Amino acid sequence: MCIPHGATGKKSNGFVKVDKPKKHIKRVSQDEFEKGDPNFIDERIDANEAKKKESFLSSLFESN
């Protein structure tokens, strides 16, 4: 025998949903958007610097 979904009634489990504050991104000024952040530090590795690194064996032979 099938029981319809609404026939049993709803039982409260005590859960209360708390509304969290919405997360948002701070809007930047138009000048900073166009010219970039003056305090930005670029920490990426330079492509030329990566090529300058020598292998371990080549550094051994050159240090004679």
N, CA, C and O of each residue as an XYZ file, in Angstrom:
256
protein
N       0.839     -1.172      0.000
C       0.000      0.000      0.000
C       0.889      1.241      0.000
O       1.817      1.336      0.803
N       0.620      2.172     -0.871
C       1.417      3.378     -1.009
C       0.823      4.507     -0.178
O      -0.394      4.681     -0.113
N       1.698      5.257      0.446
C       1.269      6.417      1.241
C       1.720      7.670      0.491
O       2.899      7.785      0.156
N       0.820      8.605      0.220
C       1.211      9.835     -0.460
C       2.188     10.657      0.395
O       2.188     10.558      1.622
N       2.992     11.445     -0.253
C       4.034     12.211      0.446
C       3.473     13.170      1.476
O       4.085     13.346      2.529
N       2.363     13.783      1.226
C       1.824     14.785      2.138
C       0.935     14.213      3.230
O       0.455     14.973      4.072
N       0.700     12.931      3.253
C      -0.258     12.355      4.194
C       0.318     12.203      5.594
O      -0.443     12.179      6.561
N       1.633     12.099      5.733
C       2.216     11.840      7.047
C       2.377     13.095      7.883
O       2.515     13.004      9.103
N       2.364     14.247      7.267
C       2.581     15.483      8.013
C       4.064     15.723      8.213
O       4.858     14.787      8.115
N       4.449     16.941      8.488
C       5.855     17.269      8.627
C       6.233     17.302     10.091
O       5.508     17.841     10.927
N       7.385     16.714     10.386
C       7.888     16.689     11.747
C       9.121     17.588     11.803
O      10.021     17.438     10.978
N       9.183     18.499     12.737
C      10.305     19.414     12.854
C      11.499     18.702     13.466
O      11.362     17.999     14.467
N      12.655     18.880     12.874
C      13.861     18.286     13.426
C      14.681     19.302     14.222
O      15.784     18.980     14.665
N      14.180     20.494     14.410
C      14.853     21.507     15.213
C      15.878     22.330     14.453
O      16.506     23.208     15.046
N      16.073     22.081     13.163
C      17.049     22.817     12.373
C      16.524     24.207     12.057
O      15.413     24.360     11.549
N      17.335     25.225     12.362
C      16.976     26.602     12.056
C      18.043     27.151     11.125
O      19.221     27.185     11.480
N      17.643     27.575      9.948
C      18.587     28.095      8.977
C      18.967     29.525      9.354
O      18.105     30.379      9.560
N      20.287     29.769      9.441
C      20.785     31.099      9.785
C      21.221     31.786      8.500
O      21.993     31.227      7.721
N      20.730     32.989      8.284
C      21.110     33.745      7.099
C      22.514     34.305      7.284
O      22.769     35.058      8.224
N      23.422     33.937      6.388
C      24.791     34.426      6.441
C      24.892     35.720      5.639
O      24.152     35.911      4.674
N      25.803     36.609      6.031
C      25.975     37.820      5.221
C      26.556     37.461      3.859
O      27.415     36.587      3.743
N      26.076     38.145      2.843
C      26.522     37.854      1.486
C      27.956     38.340      1.295
O      28.328     39.429      1.733
N      28.749     37.499      0.627
C      30.126     37.857      0.343
C      30.157     38.730     -0.902
O      29.443     38.480     -1.873
N      30.988     39.749     -0.858
C      31.096     40.618     -2.019
C      32.551     41.040     -2.193
O      33.344     40.994     -1.252
N      32.877     41.444     -3.388
C      34.211     41.896     -3.715
C      34.209     43.415     -3.697
O      33.326     44.066     -4.255
N      35.237     43.965     -3.030
C      35.320     45.415     -2.929
C      35.542     46.011     -4.317
O      36.391     45.540     -5.073
N      34.790     47.025     -4.640
C      34.906     47.678     -5.940
C      36.093     48.649     -5.904
O      36.230     49.431     -4.963
N      36.935     48.595     -6.916
C      38.104     49.470     -6.978
C      37.780     50.718     -7.772
O      36.823     50.750     -8.545
N      38.597     51.751     -7.570
C      38.365     52.997     -8.295
C      38.719     52.814     -9.765
O      39.474     51.909    -10.118
N      38.184     53.659    -10.605
C      38.424     53.577    -12.051
C      39.903     53.820    -12.357
O      40.468     53.175    -13.240
N      40.535     54.756    -11.625
C      41.945     55.061    -11.843
C      42.821     53.848    -11.532
O      43.729     53.526    -12.299
N      42.554     53.176    -10.413
C      43.326     51.989    -10.046
C      43.053     50.847    -11.018
O      43.945     50.046    -11.298
N      41.838     50.767    -11.530
C      41.488     49.731    -12.502
C      42.273     49.906    -13.796
O      42.734     48.926    -14.382
N      42.426     51.153    -14.244
C      43.116     51.422    -15.507
C      44.634     51.344    -15.378
O      45.304     50.824    -16.271
N      45.187     51.857    -14.270
C      46.642     51.946    -14.129
C      47.235     50.814    -13.315
O      48.452     50.632    -13.333
N      46.433     50.054    -12.606
C      46.937     48.952    -11.797
C      47.218     49.383    -10.369
O      47.217     50.572    -10.053
N      47.455     48.417     -9.526
C      47.719     48.666     -8.118
C      49.161     49.153     -7.953
O      50.084     48.462     -8.383
N      49.383     50.324     -7.341
C      50.755     50.820     -7.191
C      51.572     49.997     -6.192
O      52.801     50.030     -6.243
N      50.923     49.262     -5.287
C      51.628     48.476     -4.274
C      51.811     47.021     -4.681
O      52.234     46.200     -3.867
N      51.497     46.690     -5.938
C      51.579     45.306     -6.396
C      53.034     44.888     -6.568
O      53.824     45.616     -7.169
N      53.390     43.716     -6.041
C      54.727     43.159     -6.189
C      54.601     41.893     -7.020
O      53.914     40.950     -6.627
N      55.265     41.874     -8.167
C      55.196     40.729     -9.064
C      56.182     39.669     -8.588
O      57.392     39.889     -8.622
N      55.669     38.513     -8.142
C      56.509     37.461     -7.594
C      56.718     36.310     -8.571
O      57.234     35.258     -8.194
N      56.321     36.505     -9.817
C      56.505     35.444    -10.800
C      57.973     35.310    -11.164
O      58.735     36.269    -11.043
N      58.374     34.124    -11.610
C      59.750     33.873    -12.003
C      59.966     34.397    -13.413
O      59.158     34.147    -14.308
N      61.051     35.119    -13.602
C      61.378     35.653    -14.918
C      61.845     34.513    -15.820
O      62.595     33.646    -15.373
N      61.420     34.502    -17.063
C      61.775     33.426    -17.991
C      63.275     33.408    -18.250
O      63.861     32.331    -18.362
N      63.907     34.571    -18.350
C      65.352     34.632    -18.591
C      66.138     34.125    -17.382
O      67.189     33.501    -17.534
N      65.636     34.388    -16.211
C      66.317     33.953    -14.995
C      66.317     32.427    -14.879
O      67.272     31.844    -14.367
N      65.264     31.792    -15.347
C      65.188     30.334    -15.282
C      66.215     29.695    -16.217
O      66.744     28.627    -15.909
N      66.501     30.326    -17.346
C      67.472     29.778    -18.290
C      68.908     29.944    -17.793
O      69.781     29.156    -18.159
N      69.163     30.956    -16.967
C      70.509     31.224    -16.475
C      71.002     30.167    -15.492
O      72.210     29.989    -15.334
N      70.101     29.477    -14.844
C      70.501     28.470    -13.875
C      71.187     27.320    -14.596
O      70.689     26.817    -15.604
N      72.328     26.913    -14.071
C      73.102     25.860    -14.699
C      72.837     24.536    -14.004
O      72.334     24.498    -12.881
N      73.179     23.462    -14.677
C      73.015     22.148    -14.074
C      74.130     21.921    -13.065
O      75.129     22.640    -13.068
N      73.969     20.956    -12.230
C      74.927     20.642    -11.180
C      76.274     20.230    -11.767
O      77.317     20.672    -11.284
N      76.267     19.392    -12.799
C      77.520     18.916    -13.394
C      78.293     20.042    -14.074
O      79.517     20.105    -13.962
N      77.598     20.924    -14.770
C      78.302     22.023    -15.435
C      78.930     22.976    -14.415
O      79.993     23.539    -14.675
N      78.297     23.160    -13.277
C      78.888     24.021    -12.254
C      80.121     23.369    -11.626
O      81.028     24.079    -11.194
N      80.177     22.052    -11.564
C      81.355     21.366    -11.030
C      82.557     21.519    -11.940
O      83.673     21.738    -11.468
N      82.337     21.404    -13.247
C      83.432     21.465    -14.197
C      83.983     22.877    -14.358
O      85.176     23.042    -14.616
N      83.143     23.893    -14.212
C      83.580     25.273    -14.369
C      84.322     25.802    -13.150
O      85.113     26.736    -13.280
N      84.092     25.240    -11.981
C      84.690     25.766    -10.752
C      86.131     25.346    -10.552
O      86.695     25.628     -9.495
N      86.756     24.685    -11.518
C      88.151     24.230    -11.375
C      89.022     25.390    -11.161
O      90.234     25.234    -11.016
